[in-house]
Amino acid sequence: MSGRSLGRALIGAWVLLSLTACGDDDARSDAGPDGSTDAGAAGTGGNFIPRRDASVVGPDPIRMCDLTDPGGCPAGQTCDVVVRQFAGEQDLTIYAGCVKTTAERAFGDPCDPDFTSTPPYQTPGLTDLVFRDQCGPDLVCGPDPDARGAGSCRVACHLGRAEETPVACAERSEYCTGPGPFQEYCRPTEGCDVVGQTGCKPGQSCFLRPTSRGDGFLGVCFTPAPMTVADGAPCMAYNECRAGSSCMGPLRLPLTSWEDSDYLCRPACDGLSDDGDAGTDDAGVEGACSGALSCSSFTRAGFDFPGVAKPPFGQCE
């Protein structure tokens, strides 16, 4: 498995933590960037693989392009996400290719995350079976349980996997997630309370997740893993810890320095600061850490919580 350190993630590396799709949350499996494979993307049209070097007789009618380069396609064509079944292959391949410019759906419009639910794309010289994303430039169809068709057009982002150039979400309270290359979108944090375990749907728990810039944390709702990891034990997924704890490194180190061995299930706390004095940060609340652990302050470590209505004071370490 690839390393999970946020330092590598923040410079476009493959994996921070190992996650897998589980309803509308992140769990264990192959993962993304600042640690995520989306959750909501299970069952969205097959197991796509990044495009390999194709051997095409004559010019390919759908040439590869860079989604971050609006001028990378000929006149009358747009760089869009496509799913293709190359001749003689059983697997579907997903990549960015130049296709005819047409009217596409706008931000927030309903769509079907299953690319293969739409009519096949056709153009002269194309003999392969091809489908294209339904959403317009800089958008991708992402899971949305409240939308007709189970998805809506969301702002696309890129974690730097495959041939993509890393593109972070503009809002700090959003994070980039998705099941794989070319299927990543910006998802807003639920802003849930990790200490009080409020703000999530039934069956979900609140966990902390780093912002894409690594300068703070988000409160996000995931379905807990079937078997959770005890506090203080190594972890590989955000939802692997028990409710009230999160898979984190020590606050005495910057996120960019966290290594695989640093990730442990660490309880959040609203108690005494790490110097033992109750100050204005914690309003004098009693400490919640057991044994020799102390409540280390997020604020004193230089981190904040964009979009979280009731952030925790610190974590036990």
Secondary structure, DSSP 8 states (H G I E B T S, - for coil): -----HHHHHTT-S-SS--EEETTEEESSS--SSS---GGGTTSSS--EE------SSS-SS-B--TT-TTSS-TTEEEEEEEEE-TT--S-EEEEEEEE----B-TT-EE-S-GGGS-----TT--SEEEE-SB-TTEEEEE-TTSTTSEEEEEB-B-S-TT---B--SSTTEEEE-SSTT--EEEE----BTTTTBSS-TT-EEEEEE-TTSSBEEEEEE---SS-B-TTSB-SSGGGB-TTEEEE--TTS-GGG--GGG-EEEEEE-S--TTS---TTTTT------TT--EEETTTTT-B-TT-SS--SEEE-
